[in-house]
Amino acid sequence: MARLQSLSNILRDTRGTSSVEYGIILGMIVLVIFLAMQGLATETISMWDDVSTKSSDAINGK
């Protein structure tokens, strides 16, 4: 009976709920930052590849 009461108290306890919610929100923010950085990296690599191609063409007289 005491174990059932103890389990009931644990299930009704909401003190740690907000920290879990903050952790989930932080995880989603970090995920969005990583995705944005990946998109930025792709665009930056594409830009430098274009610069490299144009520089090589200019050097070779094309």
PyMOL Python script that loads the backbone (N, CA, C, O; Angstrom):
from pymol import cmd

cmd.read_pdbstr("""\
ATOM      1  N   MET A   1       0.822  -1.194   0.000  1.00  0.00           N
ATOM      2  CA  MET A   1       0.000   0.000   0.000  1.00  0.00           C
ATOM      3  C   MET A   1       0.865   1.258   0.000  1.00  0.00           C
ATOM      4  O   MET A   1       0.536   2.240  -0.664  1.00  0.00           O
ATOM      5  N   ALA A   2       1.961   1.228   0.738  1.00  0.00           N
ATOM      6  CA  ALA A   2       2.837   2.390   0.803  1.00  0.00           C
ATOM      7  C   ALA A   2       3.512   2.619  -0.546  1.00  0.00           C
ATOM      8  O   ALA A   2       3.739   3.761  -0.946  1.00  0.00           O
ATOM      9  N   ARG A   3       3.830   1.538  -1.239  1.00  0.00           N
ATOM     10  CA  ARG A   3       4.451   1.685  -2.560  1.00  0.00           C
ATOM     11  C   ARG A   3       3.476   2.313  -3.548  1.00  0.00           C
ATOM     12  O   ARG A   3       3.868   3.135  -4.377  1.00  0.00           O
ATOM     13  N   LEU A   4       2.220   1.931  -3.462  1.00  0.00           N
ATOM     14  CA  LEU A   4       1.206   2.490  -4.351  1.00  0.00           C
ATOM     15  C   LEU A   4       1.038   3.982  -4.083  1.00  0.00           C
ATOM     16  O   LEU A   4       0.904   4.770  -5.020  1.00  0.00           O
ATOM     17  N   GLN A   5       1.045   4.370  -2.825  1.00  0.00           N
ATOM     18  CA  GLN A   5       0.942   5.781  -2.459  1.00  0.00           C
ATOM     19  C   GLN A   5       2.167   6.547  -2.945  1.00  0.00           C
ATOM     20  O   GLN A   5       2.042   7.663  -3.450  1.00  0.00           O
ATOM     21  N   SER A   6       3.358   5.950  -2.795  1.00  0.00           N
ATOM     22  CA  SER A   6       4.594   6.580  -3.242  1.00  0.00           C
ATOM     23  C   SER A   6       4.594   6.755  -4.761  1.00  0.00           C
ATOM     24  O   SER A   6       4.993   7.808  -5.257  1.00  0.00           O
ATOM     25  N   LEU A   7       4.154   5.742  -5.502  1.00  0.00           N
ATOM     26  CA  LEU A   7       4.067   5.823  -6.953  1.00  0.00           C
ATOM     27  C   LEU A   7       3.065   6.893  -7.376  1.00  0.00           C
ATOM     28  O   LEU A   7       3.300   7.629  -8.334  1.00  0.00           O
ATOM     29  N   SER A   8       1.964   6.974  -6.665  1.00  0.00           N
ATOM     30  CA  SER A   8       0.953   7.996  -6.954  1.00  0.00           C
ATOM     31  C   SER A   8       1.520   9.398  -6.743  1.00  0.00           C
ATOM     32  O   SER A   8       1.251  10.303  -7.534  1.00  0.00           O
ATOM     33  N   ASN A   9       2.296   9.579  -5.690  1.00  0.00           N
ATOM     34  CA  ASN A   9       2.914  10.878  -5.432  1.00  0.00           C
ATOM     35  C   ASN A   9       3.911  11.254  -6.516  1.00  0.00           C
ATOM     36  O   ASN A   9       3.981  12.412  -6.926  1.00  0.00           O
ATOM     37  N   ILE A  10       4.682  10.276  -6.981  1.00  0.00           N
ATOM     38  CA  ILE A  10       5.663  10.537  -8.033  1.00  0.00           C
ATOM     39  C   ILE A  10       4.964  10.940  -9.323  1.00  0.00           C
ATOM     40  O   ILE A  10       5.399  11.874  -9.997  1.00  0.00           O
ATOM     41  N   LEU A  11       3.894  10.252  -9.671  1.00  0.00           N
ATOM     42  CA  LEU A  11       3.180  10.551 -10.909  1.00  0.00           C
ATOM     43  C   LEU A  11       2.498  11.915 -10.882  1.00  0.00           C
ATOM     44  O   LEU A  11       2.345  12.550 -11.926  1.00  0.00           O
ATOM     45  N   ARG A  12       2.086  12.372  -9.702  1.00  0.00           N
ATOM     46  CA  ARG A  12       1.429  13.675  -9.594  1.00  0.00           C
ATOM     47  C   ARG A  12       2.405  14.834  -9.445  1.00  0.00           C
ATOM     48  O   ARG A  12       2.004  15.992  -9.555  1.00  0.00           O
ATOM     49  N   ASP A  13       3.666  14.543  -9.200  1.00  0.00           N
ATOM     50  CA  ASP A  13       4.685  15.574  -9.011  1.00  0.00           C
ATOM     51  C   ASP A  13       4.986  16.256 -10.351  1.00  0.00           C
ATOM     52  O   ASP A  13       5.311  15.588 -11.333  1.00  0.00           O
ATOM     53  N   THR A  14       4.876  17.573 -10.383  1.00  0.00           N
ATOM     54  CA  THR A  14       5.086  18.324 -11.630  1.00  0.00           C
ATOM     55  C   THR A  14       6.258  19.297 -11.521  1.00  0.00           C
ATOM     56  O   THR A  14       6.389  20.180 -12.369  1.00  0.00           O
ATOM     57  N   ARG A  15       7.102  19.167 -10.520  1.00  0.00           N
ATOM     58  CA  ARG A  15       8.200  20.106 -10.336  1.00  0.00           C
ATOM     59  C   ARG A  15       9.241  20.038 -11.444  1.00  0.00           C
ATOM     60  O   ARG A  15       9.812  21.071 -11.796  1.00  0.00           O
ATOM     61  N   GLY A  16       9.510  18.874 -12.003  1.00  0.00           N
ATOM     62  CA  GLY A  16      10.521  18.746 -13.046  1.00  0.00           C
ATOM     63  C   GLY A  16       9.989  18.956 -14.449  1.00  0.00           C
ATOM     64  O   GLY A  16      10.752  18.915 -15.414  1.00  0.00           O
ATOM     65  N   THR A  17       8.701  19.178 -14.575  1.00  0.00           N
ATOM     66  CA  THR A  17       8.078  19.291 -15.887  1.00  0.00           C
ATOM     67  C   THR A  17       8.616  20.464 -16.676  1.00  0.00           C
ATOM     68  O   THR A  17       8.910  20.317 -17.863  1.00  0.00           O
ATOM     69  N   SER A  18       8.753  21.614 -16.062  1.00  0.00           N
ATOM     70  CA  SER A  18       9.193  22.794 -16.807  1.00  0.00           C
ATOM     71  C   SER A  18      10.629  22.642 -17.294  1.00  0.00           C
ATOM     72  O   SER A  18      10.961  23.117 -18.380  1.00  0.00           O
ATOM     73  N   SER A  19      11.480  21.994 -16.517  1.00  0.00           N
ATOM     74  CA  SER A  19      12.859  21.810 -16.972  1.00  0.00           C
ATOM     75  C   SER A  19      12.911  20.865 -18.170  1.00  0.00           C
ATOM     76  O   SER A  19      13.731  21.055 -19.068  1.00  0.00           O
ATOM     77  N   VAL A  20      12.059  19.864 -18.196  1.00  0.00           N
ATOM     78  CA  VAL A  20      11.991  18.961 -19.348  1.00  0.00           C
ATOM     79  C   VAL A  20      11.499  19.729 -20.570  1.00  0.00           C
ATOM     80  O   VAL A  20      12.032  19.560 -21.666  1.00  0.00           O
ATOM     81  N   GLU A  21      10.498  20.562 -20.389  1.00  0.00           N
ATOM     82  CA  GLU A  21       9.980  21.363 -21.500  1.00  0.00           C
ATOM     83  C   GLU A  21      11.038  22.331 -22.020  1.00  0.00           C
ATOM     84  O   GLU A  21      11.165  22.515 -23.231  1.00  0.00           O
ATOM     85  N   TYR A  22      11.788  22.945 -21.130  1.00  0.00           N
ATOM     86  CA  TYR A  22      12.867  23.845 -21.556  1.00  0.00           C
ATOM     87  C   TYR A  22      13.937  23.074 -22.325  1.00  0.00           C
ATOM     88  O   TYR A  22      14.486  23.579 -23.304  1.00  0.00           O
ATOM     89  N   GLY A  23      14.229  21.863 -21.889  1.00  0.00           N
ATOM     90  CA  GLY A  23      15.200  21.028 -22.587  1.00  0.00           C
ATOM     91  C   GLY A  23      14.745  20.682 -23.997  1.00  0.00           C
ATOM     92  O   GLY A  23      15.548  20.694 -24.929  1.00  0.00           O
ATOM     93  N   ILE A  24      13.466  20.376 -24.158  1.00  0.00           N
ATOM     94  CA  ILE A  24      12.918  20.072 -25.480  1.00  0.00           C
ATOM     95  C   ILE A  24      12.970  21.309 -26.370  1.00  0.00           C
ATOM     96  O   ILE A  24      13.341  21.215 -27.540  1.00  0.00           O
ATOM     97  N   ILE A  25      12.607  22.450 -25.833  1.00  0.00           N
ATOM     98  CA  ILE A  25      12.654  23.697 -26.612  1.00  0.00           C
ATOM     99  C   ILE A  25      14.096  24.007 -27.020  1.00  0.00           C
ATOM    100  O   ILE A  25      14.346  24.384 -28.165  1.00  0.00           O
ATOM    101  N   LEU A  26      15.032  23.854 -26.105  1.00  0.00           N
ATOM    102  CA  LEU A  26      16.436  24.094 -26.415  1.00  0.00           C
ATOM    103  C   LEU A  26      16.925  23.141 -27.501  1.00  0.00           C
ATOM    104  O   LEU A  26      17.658  23.548 -28.402  1.00  0.00           O
ATOM    105  N   GLY A  27      16.526  21.887 -27.421  1.00  0.00           N
ATOM    106  CA  GLY A  27      16.900  20.911 -28.441  1.00  0.00           C
ATOM    107  C   GLY A  27      16.369  21.297 -29.811  1.00  0.00           C
ATOM    108  O   GLY A  27      17.073  21.147 -30.809  1.00  0.00           O
ATOM    109  N   MET A  28      15.138  21.793 -29.874  1.00  0.00           N
ATOM    110  CA  MET A  28      14.574  22.210 -31.158  1.00  0.00           C
ATOM    111  C   MET A  28      15.301  23.436 -31.706  1.00  0.00           C
ATOM    112  O   MET A  28      15.531  23.535 -32.911  1.00  0.00           O
ATOM    113  N   ILE A  29      15.662  24.362 -30.830  1.00  0.00           N
ATOM    114  CA  ILE A  29      16.397  25.551 -31.272  1.00  0.00           C
ATOM    115  C   ILE A  29      17.758  25.152 -31.833  1.00  0.00           C
ATOM    116  O   ILE A  29      18.169  25.662 -32.876  1.00  0.00           O
ATOM    117  N   VAL A  30      18.461  24.246 -31.154  1.00  0.00           N
ATOM    118  CA  VAL A  30      19.764  23.787 -31.630  1.00  0.00           C
ATOM    119  C   VAL A  30      19.621  23.092 -32.977  1.00  0.00           C
ATOM    120  O   VAL A  30      20.459  23.282 -33.859  1.00  0.00           O
ATOM    121  N   LEU A  31      18.575  22.292 -33.149  1.00  0.00           N
ATOM    122  CA  LEU A  31      18.329  21.619 -34.422  1.00  0.00           C
ATOM    123  C   LEU A  31      18.114  22.620 -35.550  1.00  0.00           C
ATOM    124  O   LEU A  31      18.653  22.447 -36.643  1.00  0.00           O
ATOM    125  N   VAL A  32      17.338  23.657 -35.296  1.00  0.00           N
ATOM    126  CA  VAL A  32      17.095  24.691 -36.313  1.00  0.00           C
ATOM    127  C   VAL A  32      18.401  25.419 -36.648  1.00  0.00           C
ATOM    128  O   VAL A  32      18.655  25.721 -37.814  1.00  0.00           O
ATOM    129  N   ILE A  33      19.218  25.699 -35.649  1.00  0.00           N
ATOM    130  CA  ILE A  33      20.506  26.365 -35.902  1.00  0.00           C
ATOM    131  C   ILE A  33      21.393  25.486 -36.764  1.00  0.00           C
ATOM    132  O   ILE A  33      22.018  25.979 -37.703  1.00  0.00           O
ATOM    133  N   PHE A  34      21.462  24.182 -36.464  1.00  0.00           N
ATOM    134  CA  PHE A  34      22.278  23.276 -37.276  1.00  0.00           C
ATOM    135  C   PHE A  34      21.790  23.220 -38.715  1.00  0.00           C
ATOM    136  O   PHE A  34      22.593  23.233 -39.648  1.00  0.00           O
ATOM    137  N   LEU A  35      20.470  23.158 -38.897  1.00  0.00           N
ATOM    138  CA  LEU A  35      19.929  23.116 -40.262  1.00  0.00           C
ATOM    139  C   LEU A  35      20.214  24.408 -41.020  1.00  0.00           C
ATOM    140  O   LEU A  35      20.527  24.378 -42.210  1.00  0.00           O
ATOM    141  N   ALA A  36      20.106  25.534 -40.337  1.00  0.00           N
ATOM    142  CA  ALA A  36      20.401  26.818 -40.981  1.00  0.00           C
ATOM    143  C   ALA A  36      21.881  26.908 -41.345  1.00  0.00           C
ATOM    144  O   ALA A  36      22.227  27.399 -42.420  1.00  0.00           O
ATOM    145  N   MET A  37      22.747  26.440 -40.465  1.00  0.00           N
ATOM    146  CA  MET A  37      24.179  26.470 -40.755  1.00  0.00           C
ATOM    147  C   MET A  37      24.530  25.545 -41.922  1.00  0.00           C
ATOM    148  O   MET A  37      25.408  25.861 -42.726  1.00  0.00           O
ATOM    149  N   GLN A  38      23.849  24.412 -42.011  1.00  0.00           N
ATOM    150  CA  GLN A  38      24.096  23.496 -43.118  1.00  0.00           C
ATOM    151  C   GLN A  38      23.692  24.147 -44.441  1.00  0.00           C
ATOM    152  O   GLN A  38      24.417  24.033 -45.430  1.00  0.00           O
ATOM    153  N   GLY A  39      22.555  24.819 -44.470  1.00  0.00           N
ATOM    154  CA  GLY A  39      22.132  25.527 -45.673  1.00  0.00           C
ATOM    155  C   GLY A  39      23.086  26.641 -46.040  1.00  0.00           C
ATOM    156  O   GLY A  39      23.391  26.841 -47.216  1.00  0.00           O
ATOM    157  N   LEU A  40      23.555  27.358 -45.054  1.00  0.00           N
ATOM    158  CA  LEU A  40      24.520  28.431 -45.292  1.00  0.00           C
ATOM    159  C   LEU A  40      25.835  27.869 -45.814  1.00  0.00           C
ATOM    160  O   LEU A  40      26.445  28.453 -46.710  1.00  0.00           O
ATOM    161  N   ALA A  41      26.275  26.753 -45.269  1.00  0.00           N
ATOM    162  CA  ALA A  41      27.520  26.135 -45.715  1.00  0.00           C
ATOM    163  C   ALA A  41      27.406  25.684 -47.167  1.00  0.00           C
ATOM    164  O   ALA A  41      28.348  25.843 -47.943  1.00  0.00           O
ATOM    165  N   THR A  42      26.273  25.129 -47.532  1.00  0.00           N
ATOM    166  CA  THR A  42      26.062  24.691 -48.912  1.00  0.00           C
ATOM    167  C   THR A  42      26.141  25.873 -49.869  1.00  0.00           C
ATOM    168  O   THR A  42      26.786  25.785 -50.914  1.00  0.00           O
ATOM    169  N   GLU A  43      25.492  26.970 -49.518  1.00  0.00           N
ATOM    170  CA  GLU A  43      25.527  28.165 -50.364  1.00  0.00           C
ATOM    171  C   GLU A  43      26.936  28.751 -50.448  1.00  0.00           C
ATOM    172  O   GLU A  43      27.363  29.195 -51.514  1.00  0.00           O
ATOM    173  N   THR A  44      27.653  28.753 -49.333  1.00  0.00           N
ATOM    174  CA  THR A  44      29.010  29.295 -49.311  1.00  0.00           C
ATOM    175  C   THR A  44      29.952  28.453 -50.173  1.00  0.00           C
ATOM    176  O   THR A  44      30.764  29.001 -50.918  1.00  0.00           O
ATOM    177  N   ILE A  45      29.850  27.145 -50.076  1.00  0.00           N
ATOM    178  CA  ILE A  45      30.683  26.259 -50.895  1.00  0.00           C
ATOM    179  C   ILE A  45      30.381  26.484 -52.370  1.00  0.00           C
ATOM    180  O   ILE A  45      31.295  26.539 -53.193  1.00  0.00           O
ATOM    181  N   SER A  46      29.116  26.611 -52.700  1.00  0.00           N
ATOM    182  CA  SER A  46      28.722  26.871 -54.095  1.00  0.00           C
ATOM    183  C   SER A  46      29.309  28.192 -54.590  1.00  0.00           C
ATOM    184  O   SER A  46      29.801  28.272 -55.716  1.00  0.00           O
ATOM    185  N   MET A  47      29.258  29.224 -53.750  1.00  0.00           N
ATOM    186  CA  MET A  47      29.799  30.524 -54.128  1.00  0.00           C
ATOM    187  C   MET A  47      31.307  30.438 -54.375  1.00  0.00           C
ATOM    188  O   MET A  47      31.795  30.968 -55.373  1.00  0.00           O
ATOM    189  N   TRP A  48      32.049  29.780 -53.484  1.00  0.00           N
ATOM    190  CA  TRP A  48      33.502  29.686 -53.651  1.00  0.00           C
ATOM    191  C   TRP A  48      33.878  28.809 -54.840  1.00  0.00           C
ATOM    192  O   TRP A  48      34.894  29.055 -55.490  1.00  0.00           O
ATOM    193  N   ASP A  49      33.075  27.789 -55.134  1.00  0.00           N
ATOM    194  CA  ASP A  49      33.318  26.999 -56.336  1.00  0.00           C
ATOM    195  C   ASP A  49      33.161  27.862 -57.586  1.00  0.00           C
ATOM    196  O   ASP A  49      33.943  27.750 -58.530  1.00  0.00           O
ATOM    197  N   ASP A  50      32.153  28.713 -57.584  1.00  0.00           N
ATOM    198  CA  ASP A  50      31.932  29.624 -58.714  1.00  0.00           C
ATOM    199  C   ASP A  50      33.094  30.614 -58.854  1.00  0.00           C
ATOM    200  O   ASP A  50      33.558  30.876 -59.964  1.00  0.00           O
ATOM    201  N   VAL A  51      33.557  31.157 -57.740  1.00  0.00           N
ATOM    202  CA  VAL A  51      34.699  32.078 -57.755  1.00  0.00           C
ATOM    203  C   VAL A  51      35.939  31.367 -58.292  1.00  0.00           C
ATOM    204  O   VAL A  51      36.679  31.932 -59.097  1.00  0.00           O
ATOM    205  N   SER A  52      36.166  30.143 -57.853  1.00  0.00           N
ATOM    206  CA  SER A  52      37.315  29.373 -58.308  1.00  0.00           C
ATOM    207  C   SER A  52      37.258  29.116 -59.810  1.00  0.00           C
ATOM    208  O   SER A  52      38.262  29.250 -60.510  1.00  0.00           O
ATOM    209  N   THR A  53      36.079  28.746 -60.297  1.00  0.00           N
ATOM    210  CA  THR A  53      35.910  28.487 -61.729  1.00  0.00           C
ATOM    211  C   THR A  53      36.155  29.749 -62.547  1.00  0.00           C
ATOM    212  O   THR A  53      36.853  29.714 -63.561  1.00  0.00           O
ATOM    213  N   LYS A  54      35.580  30.859 -62.104  1.00  0.00           N
ATOM    214  CA  LYS A  54      35.756  32.118 -62.830  1.00  0.00           C
ATOM    215  C   LYS A  54      37.209  32.586 -62.779  1.00  0.00           C
ATOM    216  O   LYS A  54      37.708  33.139 -63.759  1.00  0.00           O
ATOM    217  N   SER A  55      37.887  32.377 -61.668  1.00  0.00           N
ATOM    218  CA  SER A  55      39.295  32.762 -61.561  1.00  0.00           C
ATOM    219  C   SER A  55      40.155  31.913 -62.499  1.00  0.00           C
ATOM    220  O   SER A  55      41.031  32.434 -63.189  1.00  0.00           O
ATOM    221  N   SER A  56      39.901  30.621 -62.518  1.00  0.00           N
ATOM    222  CA  SER A  56      40.648  29.741 -63.409  1.00  0.00           C
ATOM    223  C   SER A  56      40.406  30.100 -64.870  1.00  0.00           C
ATOM    224  O   SER A  56      41.335  30.100 -65.677  1.00  0.00           O
ATOM    225  N   ASP A  57      39.151  30.406 -65.208  1.00  0.00           N
ATOM    226  CA  ASP A  57      38.841  30.822 -66.580  1.00  0.00           C
ATOM    227  C   ASP A  57      39.561  32.117 -66.946  1.00  0.00           C
ATOM    228  O   ASP A  57      40.061  32.258 -68.062  1.00  0.00           O
ATOM    229  N   ALA A  58      39.615  33.048 -66.020  1.00  0.00           N
ATOM    230  CA  ALA A  58      40.276  34.335 -66.284  1.00  0.00           C
ATOM    231  C   ALA A  58      41.787  34.158 -66.446  1.00  0.00           C
ATOM    232  O   ALA A  58      42.408  34.799 -67.295  1.00  0.00           O
ATOM    233  N   ILE A  59      42.363  33.296 -65.635  1.00  0.00           N
ATOM    234  CA  ILE A  59      43.802  33.044 -65.712  1.00  0.00           C
ATOM    235  C   ILE A  59      44.146  32.356 -67.031  1.00  0.00           C
ATOM    236  O   ILE A  59      45.156  32.671 -67.660  1.00  0.00           O
ATOM    237  N   ASN A  60      43.299  31.415 -67.442  1.00  0.00           N
ATOM    238  CA  ASN A  60      43.549  30.664 -68.671  1.00  0.00           C
ATOM    239  C   ASN A  60      43.105  31.392 -69.927  1.00  0.00           C
ATOM    240  O   ASN A  60      43.289  30.869 -71.026  1.00  0.00           O
ATOM    241  N   GLY A  61      42.532  32.571 -69.804  1.00  0.00           N
ATOM    242  CA  GLY A  61      42.127  33.380 -70.939  1.00  0.00           C
ATOM    243  C   GLY A  61      40.865  32.909 -71.637  1.00  0.00           C
ATOM    244  O   GLY A  61      40.711  33.118 -72.840  1.00  0.00           O
ATOM    245  N   LYS A  62      39.982  32.294 -70.922  1.00  0.00           N
ATOM    246  CA  LYS A  62      38.718  31.833 -71.521  1.00  0.00           C
ATOM    247  C   LYS A  62      37.653  32.887 -71.451  1.00  0.00           C
ATOM    248  O   LYS A  62      36.532  32.664 -71.908  1.00  0.00           O
TER     249      LYS A  62
END
""", "prot")
cmd.dss("prot")
cmd.show_as("cartoon", "prot")
cmd.util.cbc("prot")
cmd.orient("prot")
